[in-house]
Amino acid sequence: MTIDDEEAAGAAILMDTLPDHHKTVLRLRLADRLPAVEVARILGTNVEAVLLLQHAALNLLRRQLATRVVVDGDNPANGRY
């Protein structure tokens, strides 16, 4: 699976709408591929807090994507993603 430039730009825009603490956790966990324990150490918190922030951030992104699909008129049922 590859991501084209338009998809990457859209993902970056969505990430930029997140609160800073959510962005930081997602970037460290997903882009930098750091384990939760290392992210917790960097942020001065515990693993549970990192995992909760990650979960909340992903849920925010899911809601934004769902809203964007409706607004843009894209319908996954029609095969457009």
Secondary structure, DSSP 4 states (H G I P E B T S, - for coil): ----HHHHHHHHHHHHTS-HHHHHHHIIIIIS---HHHHHHHHTS-HHHHHHHHHHHHHHHHHHHHHHHHHHT--GGGT--
